[in-house]
Amino acid sequence: MEGLYNLSMNLAEIKKERGPDLRRATWCFLLKDDDTLLLAMKKRGFGEGFWNASGGKVLDGEDPVEAAAREVCEELNVVVSDLVHVATIEFYFKNKPEFGQRVFGYIAKKWKGEPEETNEMAPAWFKYDEIPYDQMWADDRIWLPMVLDGKKVEGEFLFGDTNDIIEYNIRVIS
């Protein structure tokens, strides 16, 4: 089905229809001191105005972990190593099917360089108890605490017209 989903479709139906065709993307959080993570304010494009992890599209022929490392370097001017895969989450948008994506999430505790503002993102460090969830995608408050608690997760989220979650499934996988 091109264009809008049938508006009566639920998450399972949309996943069945669109899941195989989702574009692949990544995010990567830098963690330090066992209680601090790096967020970056998205300055343009998809997610503009939200605090988020560094990340972006997986290029043709590229492995997701390579894409995550490349995106961190491009957006924050640091070189990460020893990335740990902690999440695979599919995102669907009820009225914008073209925004759908399967995102591979990573954390990194090792990197070279200091995160710097670029034309894409403005980074800042946050203690876990000071994470600005009200200025992030709505799904982050559901799965990010699990990841910061050392769990690996997978799941799916269906968004409406804005940053509102219509339906979701999240599972701890380890």
ZAZADO-226087 format. One record per residue: residue in three letters; residue number from 1; x, y negated, z negated of N, C-alpha, C in turn. Coordinates in steps of 0.2 Angstrom, whole numbers. Example, Ala and Ser with C-alpha at 12.3 -4.5 7.8 and 13.67 -1.06 7.14 Angstrom:
BEGIN
[r ALA; 1; [66; 28; -39]; [62; 22; -39]; [66; 16; -39]];
[r SER; 2; [64; 11; -35]; [68; 5; -36]; [64; 0; -39]];
# end
This chain:
BEGIN
[r MET; 1; [4; 6; 0]; [0; 0; 0]; [4; -6; 0]];
[r GLU; 2; [4; -11; 5]; [7; -17; 5]; [4; -22; 1]];
[r GLY; 3; [8; -27; -1]; [4; -33; -4]; [3; -31; -11]];
[r LEU; 4; [-3; -33; -14]; [-5; -32; -20]; [-7; -25; -22]];
[r TYR; 5; [-6; -23; -28]; [-9; -16; -30]; [-16; -17; -30]];
[r ASN; 6; [-20; -11; -30]; [-27; -11; -32]; [-27; -13; -39]];
[r LEU; 7; [-30; -19; -41]; [-30; -22; -47]; [-33; -17; -53]];
[r SER; 8; [-36; -12; -51]; [-39; -7; -56]; [-34; -1; -57]];
[r MET; 9; [-28; -1; -54]; [-23; 4; -55]; [-20; 3; -62]];
[r ASN; 10; [-18; 9; -65]; [-15; 8; -71]; [-7; 10; -70]];
[r LEU; 11; [-3; 9; -75]; [4; 10; -75]; [6; 17; -71]];
[r ALA; 12; [3; 22; -73]; [4; 29; -70]; [3; 29; -63]];
[r GLU; 13; [-3; 26; -61]; [-4; 26; -54]; [1; 22; -50]];
[r ILE; 14; [2; 16; -52]; [7; 11; -49]; [14; 15; -49]];
[r LYS; 15; [16; 18; -54]; [22; 21; -54]; [23; 27; -49]];
[r LYS; 16; [17; 31; -48]; [17; 36; -43]; [18; 33; -36]];
[r GLU; 17; [14; 27; -35]; [14; 24; -28]; [21; 21; -27]];
[r ARG; 18; [23; 17; -32]; [29; 13; -30]; [36; 15; -33]];
[r GLY; 19; [36; 19; -38]; [42; 22; -41]; [47; 24; -37]];
[r PRO; 20; [46; 28; -32]; [51; 30; -27]; [55; 25; -23]];
[r ASP; 21; [51; 19; -22]; [54; 14; -18]; [57; 8; -22]];
[r LEU; 22; [57; 9; -29]; [60; 3; -32]; [67; 1; -31]];
[r ARG; 23; [69; -5; -30]; [76; -7; -29]; [79; -6; -36]];
[r ARG; 24; [86; -4; -36]; [90; -3; -42]; [93; -10; -44]];
[r ALA; 25; [93; -10; -50]; [97; -16; -53]; [100; -14; -60]];
[r THR; 26; [104; -19; -63]; [107; -17; -69]; [107; -23; -74]];
[r TRP; 27; [108; -22; -80]; [110; -27; -85]; [115; -24; -90]];
[r CYS; 28; [119; -29; -93]; [124; -27; -97]; [125; -32; -103]];
[r PHE; 29; [124; -29; -109]; [125; -34; -115]; [132; -33; -118]];
[r LEU; 30; [135; -38; -119]; [142; -38; -123]; [140; -38; -130]];
[r LEU; 31; [143; -33; -134]; [142; -33; -141]; [149; -34; -145]];
[r LYS; 32; [149; -37; -151]; [155; -38; -155]; [152; -38; -162]];
[r ASP; 33; [157; -36; -166]; [156; -37; -174]; [151; -33; -176]];
[r ASP; 34; [148; -28; -173]; [143; -23; -175]; [136; -27; -177]];
[r ASP; 35; [136; -34; -176]; [129; -37; -177]; [128; -43; -172]];
[r THR; 36; [132; -44; -167]; [132; -49; -163]; [132; -47; -155]];
[r LEU; 37; [127; -50; -151]; [127; -49; -144]; [127; -56; -140]];
[r LEU; 38; [129; -55; -134]; [130; -60; -130]; [123; -60; -125]];
[r LEU; 39; [120; -66; -125]; [114; -67; -121]; [116; -73; -116]];
[r ALA; 40; [113; -73; -111]; [115; -79; -106]; [108; -82; -104]];
[r MET; 41; [108; -88; -104]; [102; -92; -101]; [102; -92; -93]];
[r LYS; 42; [97; -89; -90]; [97; -88; -83]; [95; -95; -80]];
[r LYS; 43; [100; -98; -76]; [99; -105; -73]; [96; -105; -67]];
[r ARG; 44; [95; -100; -63]; [91; -100; -57]; [89; -93; -55]];
[r GLY; 45; [85; -93; -50]; [82; -86; -47]; [78; -83; -52]];
[r PHE; 46; [77; -76; -51]; [72; -72; -55]; [74; -72; -62]];
[r GLY; 47; [70; -74; -66]; [71; -74; -74]; [73; -81; -76]];
[r GLU; 48; [73; -86; -72]; [76; -92; -73]; [72; -95; -80]];
[r GLY; 49; [76; -98; -84]; [74; -100; -90]; [73; -95; -96]];
[r PHE; 50; [75; -89; -95]; [75; -84; -100]; [82; -82; -102]];
[r TRP; 51; [83; -81; -109]; [89; -78; -111]; [89; -71; -109]];
[r ASN; 52; [94; -68; -107]; [95; -61; -104]; [102; -59; -105]];
[r ALA; 53; [102; -53; -103]; [109; -50; -102]; [111; -52; -95]];
[r SER; 54; [118; -51; -93]; [120; -52; -87]; [118; -46; -83]];
[r GLY; 55; [117; -47; -76]; [115; -41; -72]; [112; -43; -65]];
[r GLY; 56; [110; -38; -61]; [108; -40; -55]; [107; -33; -51]];
[r LYS; 57; [106; -34; -44]; [105; -29; -39]; [111; -24; -39]];
[r VAL; 58; [110; -18; -38]; [115; -13; -36]; [115; -13; -28]];
[r LEU; 59; [121; -14; -26]; [122; -15; -18]; [122; -8; -15]];
[r ASP; 60; [121; -7; -9]; [121; -1; -5]; [128; 2; -6]];
[r GLY; 61; [128; 9; -8]; [134; 12; -9]; [137; 11; -16]];
[r GLU; 62; [134; 7; -20]; [137; 5; -26]; [134; 10; -32]];
[r ASP; 63; [138; 12; -36]; [136; 15; -42]; [133; 10; -47]];
[r PRO; 64; [128; 11; -51]; [125; 6; -56]; [130; 4; -61]];
[r VAL; 65; [134; 8; -63]; [139; 6; -68]; [144; 1; -65]];
[r GLU; 66; [146; 2; -59]; [150; -2; -55]; [147; -9; -54]];
[r ALA; 67; [140; -9; -52]; [136; -15; -51]; [136; -19; -57]];
[r ALA; 68; [135; -16; -63]; [134; -19; -69]; [141; -23; -71]];
[r ALA; 69; [147; -20; -70]; [153; -23; -71]; [154; -28; -66]];
[r ARG; 70; [152; -28; -60]; [153; -33; -55]; [149; -39; -57]];
[r GLU; 71; [143; -38; -59]; [138; -43; -61]; [141; -47; -67]];
[r VAL; 72; [143; -44; -72]; [146; -47; -78]; [152; -52; -76]];
[r CYS; 73; [156; -49; -71]; [162; -53; -69]; [160; -59; -65]];
[r GLU; 74; [155; -58; -61]; [152; -64; -57]; [149; -69; -61]];
[r GLU; 75; [145; -67; -66]; [141; -71; -70]; [144; -74; -76]];
[r LEU; 76; [149; -71; -79]; [152; -73; -85]; [159; -74; -85]];
[r ASN; 77; [162; -72; -79]; [170; -72; -79]; [173; -68; -84]];
[r VAL; 78; [171; -62; -85]; [175; -57; -89]; [175; -51; -86]];
[r VAL; 79; [180; -47; -87]; [180; -40; -85]; [179; -35; -90]];
[r VAL; 80; [173; -31; -89]; [171; -26; -95]; [174; -20; -93]];
[r SER; 81; [175; -16; -98]; [177; -9; -98]; [173; -4; -102]];
[r ASP; 82; [173; 2; -101]; [170; 7; -106]; [163; 6; -107]];
[r LEU; 83; [159; 4; -101]; [152; 3; -102]; [148; 9; -104]];
[r VAL; 84; [143; 9; -108]; [139; 14; -111]; [132; 13; -108]];
[r HIS; 85; [130; 18; -105]; [123; 18; -102]; [118; 19; -108]];
[r VAL; 86; [114; 15; -109]; [109; 15; -115]; [102; 15; -113]];
[r ALA; 87; [100; 13; -106]; [93; 12; -105]; [92; 13; -97]];
[r THR; 88; [86; 16; -95]; [84; 16; -88]; [77; 14; -89]];
[r ILE; 89; [75; 8; -87]; [68; 6; -87]; [66; 3; -81]];
[r GLU; 90; [59; 5; -79]; [56; 3; -73]; [52; -3; -74]];
[r PHE; 91; [52; -8; -70]; [47; -14; -71]; [43; -14; -65]];
[r TYR; 92; [37; -15; -66]; [32; -16; -61]; [28; -23; -62]];
[r PHE; 93; [26; -26; -57]; [22; -32; -58]; [16; -32; -54]];
[r LYS; 94; [10; -32; -57]; [4; -31; -55]; [2; -35; -48]];
[r ASN; 95; [4; -41; -48]; [3; -45; -42]; [9; -47; -38]];
[r LYS; 96; [14; -44; -40]; [20; -45; -36]; [24; -39; -35]];
[r PRO; 97; [22; -34; -31]; [25; -27; -31]; [32; -28; -29]];
[r GLU; 98; [34; -33; -25]; [41; -34; -22]; [46; -35; -28]];
[r PHE; 99; [44; -37; -34]; [48; -38; -39]; [50; -32; -43]];
[r GLY; 100; [46; -26; -42]; [48; -20; -45]; [55; -18; -45]];
[r GLN; 101; [57; -15; -50]; [64; -13; -50]; [66; -8; -56]];
[r ARG; 102; [70; -3; -54]; [73; 2; -59]; [79; -1; -62]];
[r VAL; 103; [80; -2; -68]; [85; -6; -71]; [89; -1; -75]];
[r PHE; 104; [96; -1; -74]; [100; 4; -78]; [104; -1; -83]];
[r GLY; 105; [103; 0; -89]; [106; -4; -94]; [112; -1; -98]];
[r TYR; 106; [117; -6; -99]; [123; -4; -102]; [125; -9; -108]];
[r ILE; 107; [129; -6; -112]; [132; -11; -117]; [140; -10; -116]];
[r ALA; 108; [143; -15; -118]; [151; -16; -118]; [153; -19; -124]];
[r LYS; 109; [158; -15; -127]; [162; -18; -133]; [169; -20; -131]];
[r LYS; 110; [171; -19; -125]; [178; -21; -123]; [177; -25; -116]];
[r TRP; 111; [181; -30; -116]; [181; -34; -110]; [188; -39; -111]];
[r LYS; 112; [190; -41; -105]; [195; -46; -105]; [193; -53; -103]];
[r GLY; 113; [195; -58; -106]; [193; -65; -105]; [187; -67; -110]];
[r GLU; 114; [186; -73; -109]; [180; -76; -113]; [174; -78; -109]];
[r PRO; 115; [168; -76; -111]; [163; -77; -107]; [162; -85; -106]];
[r GLU; 116; [161; -87; -100]; [160; -94; -98]; [154; -95; -94]];
[r GLU; 117; [152; -101; -94]; [146; -103; -90]; [148; -103; -83]];
[r THR; 118; [143; -101; -79]; [144; -101; -72]; [138; -105; -69]];
[r ASN; 119; [137; -105; -62]; [131; -108; -59]; [125; -104; -60]];
[r GLU; 120; [126; -98; -62]; [120; -93; -63]; [118; -93; -70]];
[r MET; 121; [123; -93; -75]; [121; -91; -82]; [125; -95; -87]];
[r ALA; 122; [122; -97; -93]; [125; -100; -98]; [125; -96; -104]];
[r PRO; 123; [131; -93; -106]; [131; -88; -112]; [131; -91; -119]];
[r ALA; 124; [129; -87; -123]; [129; -89; -131]; [129; -83; -135]];
[r TRP; 125; [132; -83; -140]; [132; -77; -145]; [127; -78; -150]];
[r PHE; 126; [123; -72; -152]; [118; -72; -156]; [119; -66; -161]];
[r LYS; 127; [118; -67; -168]; [117; -62; -173]; [111; -58; -171]];
[r TYR; 128; [111; -52; -173]; [105; -48; -171]; [99; -51; -174]];
[r ASP; 129; [99; -53; -180]; [93; -56; -184]; [91; -63; -181]];
[r GLU; 130; [95; -66; -176]; [93; -72; -173]; [92; -72; -166]];
[r ILE; 131; [91; -66; -163]; [89; -66; -156]; [83; -69; -154]];
[r PRO; 132; [83; -74; -149]; [77; -78; -148]; [72; -74; -143]];
[r TYR; 133; [69; -69; -146]; [64; -65; -142]; [59; -69; -139]];
[r ASP; 134; [57; -75; -142]; [52; -79; -139]; [54; -83; -133]];
[r GLN; 135; [60; -82; -131]; [63; -86; -125]; [66; -80; -120]];
[r MET; 136; [63; -74; -121]; [66; -69; -117]; [60; -65; -114]];
[r TRP; 137; [61; -60; -109]; [56; -56; -106]; [52; -53; -112]];
[r ALA; 138; [46; -52; -112]; [42; -49; -117]; [44; -42; -119]];
[r ASP; 139; [46; -38; -114]; [48; -31; -115]; [54; -31; -120]];
[r ASP; 140; [58; -36; -120]; [65; -35; -123]; [63; -34; -131]];
[r ARG; 141; [58; -37; -134]; [57; -36; -141]; [55; -29; -143]];
[r ILE; 142; [53; -25; -137]; [51; -18; -138]; [57; -13; -138]];
[r TRP; 143; [61; -14; -133]; [66; -9; -132]; [73; -11; -135]];
[r LEU; 144; [75; -18; -135]; [81; -20; -137]; [83; -18; -144]];
[r PRO; 145; [78; -19; -149]; [80; -17; -156]; [82; -9; -156]];
[r MET; 146; [79; -5; -152]; [81; 2; -152]; [88; 3; -149]];
[r VAL; 147; [90; -1; -144]; [96; 0; -141]; [102; -3; -146]];
[r LEU; 148; [100; -8; -150]; [105; -11; -154]; [105; -7; -161]];
[r ASP; 149; [101; -2; -162]; [101; 3; -167]; [104; 9; -165]];
[r GLY; 150; [107; 9; -159]; [111; 15; -156]; [107; 20; -153]];
[r LYS; 151; [101; 18; -151]; [97; 23; -147]; [98; 22; -140]];
[r LYS; 152; [96; 27; -136]; [96; 27; -128]; [88; 27; -127]];
[r VAL; 153; [86; 23; -122]; [79; 23; -121]; [78; 23; -113]];
[r GLU; 154; [72; 26; -111]; [69; 25; -105]; [62; 24; -105]];
[r GLY; 155; [59; 21; -100]; [52; 19; -100]; [50; 15; -94]];
[r GLU; 156; [44; 12; -94]; [41; 9; -89]; [37; 3; -92]];
[r PHE; 157; [37; -3; -88]; [33; -9; -90]; [29; -11; -84]];
[r LEU; 158; [23; -13; -86]; [18; -16; -80]; [17; -23; -83]];
[r PHE; 159; [19; -28; -79]; [18; -35; -81]; [12; -38; -77]];
[r GLY; 160; [8; -43; -79]; [3; -46; -76]; [6; -52; -72]];
[r ASP; 161; [3; -58; -72]; [5; -64; -68]; [11; -67; -71]];
[r THR; 162; [12; -67; -77]; [17; -71; -80]; [21; -66; -84]];
[r ASN; 163; [23; -68; -90]; [27; -64; -95]; [23; -59; -99]];
[r ASP; 164; [17; -57; -97]; [13; -53; -101]; [13; -46; -99]];
[r ILE; 165; [14; -42; -104]; [14; -34; -103]; [7; -32; -103]];
[r ILE; 166; [5; -28; -98]; [-2; -25; -97]; [-2; -18; -100]];
[r GLU; 167; [4; -15; -99]; [4; -8; -101]; [12; -6; -101]];
[r TYR; 168; [13; -1; -106]; [20; 1; -106]; [21; 8; -109]];
[r ASN; 169; [26; 11; -107]; [28; 17; -111]; [36; 17; -112]];
[r ILE; 170; [38; 18; -118]; [45; 18; -120]; [47; 24; -124]];
[r ARG; 171; [52; 28; -122]; [54; 34; -125]; [61; 33; -127]];
[r VAL; 172; [63; 36; -133]; [70; 37; -136]; [72; 43; -133]];
[r ILE; 173; [78; 43; -130]; [80; 49; -126]; [86; 52; -130]];
[r SER; 174; [89; 49; -135]; [94; 52; -139]; [95; 48; -146]];
# end
